[in-house]
Amino acid sequence: MNSKKMVKLSNMIGFISVLALIYWIIIFITMEVFDLRVFKEHTTTTFYFSIMGILALMFGALIINVMFNLSRIAERDKEEDQPPKKTKNN
């Protein structure tokens, strides 16, 4: 897969993870403040595990993004170091 596409994909995954994290925190705060009981037991445990999952997804996307951006920069610099190709004139 193209490194440019992988960077775009990891950016999209990171953005969706941030939105999911914000949404889930708002839902949890609403549940705790208004004493809503969607889950009967272990609400905080479920919340913490889901937050850990979302954060793991975000950090994974960040690491992939950094790796592929560095690869793109290295490839770009490698292409700039090469002398220009001579063209044949007719």
C-alpha positions in Angstrom: 0.0 0.0 0.0 1.2 3.5 -0.8 2.7 5.4 2.2 0.6 8.5 1.3 -2.6 6.5 1.6 -1.4 4.9 4.9 -0.8 8.4 6.3 -4.3 9.5 5.3 -5.8 6.3 6.7 -4.0 6.7 10.0 -5.1 10.4 10.2 -8.7 9.4 9.7 -8.5 6.6 12.3 -6.9 9.1 14.8 -9.6 11.7 14.0 -12.4 9.2 14.5 -10.8 8.0 17.7 -10.7 11.5 19.1 -14.4 12.0 18.3 -15.3 8.7 19.9 -13.3 9.6 23.0 -15.0 13.0 23.3 -18.4 11.4 22.7 -17.9 8.6 25.3 -16.6 11.0 27.9 -19.7 13.3 27.5 -22.0 10.2 27.7 -20.2 9.0 30.9 -20.4 12.4 32.5 -24.1 12.7 31.7 -24.7 9.2 33.1 -22.9 10.0 36.4 -24.3 13.5 36.9 -27.9 12.6 36.2 -27.6 9.1 37.8 -28.8 7.4 34.7 -28.4 3.6 34.8 -27.9 2.3 31.3 -25.7 -0.5 32.6 -26.8 -2.1 35.9 -23.4 -3.0 37.2 -19.7 -2.1 36.6 -20.3 1.1 34.7 -17.0 2.6 35.7 -15.1 -0.5 34.8 -16.7 -0.7 31.4 -16.0 3.0 30.9 -12.3 2.7 31.9 -11.7 -0.3 29.6 -13.4 1.4 26.6 -11.3 4.5 27.3 -8.2 2.4 27.3 -9.2 0.8 24.0 -9.8 4.1 22.4 -6.5 5.5 23.6 -4.7 2.4 22.4 -6.3 2.9 19.0 -5.2 6.6 19.0 -1.6 5.8 20.0 -1.4 3.1 17.4 -2.6 5.5 14.7 -0.1 8.0 15.9 2.8 5.6 15.7 1.8 4.4 12.2 1.4 8.0 11.1 4.9 9.0 12.4 6.5 6.0 10.8 5.0 6.5 7.4 5.6 10.3 7.5 9.3 9.6 8.2 9.4 7.1 5.4 7.9 9.7 3.0 10.4 12.3 4.1 13.3 9.9 3.6 12.1 8.9 0.1 11.7 12.5 -0.8 15.2 13.4 0.3 16.6 10.4 -1.5 15.0 11.5 -4.7 16.3 15.1 -4.3 19.9 13.8 -3.8 20.0 12.0 -7.2 21.4 14.0 -10.1 18.8 15.1 -12.7 18.4 12.6 -15.6 19.7 13.7 -19.0 17.1 13.8 -21.8 17.8 13.2 -25.4 17.1 16.0 -27.8 16.0 15.1 -31.3 
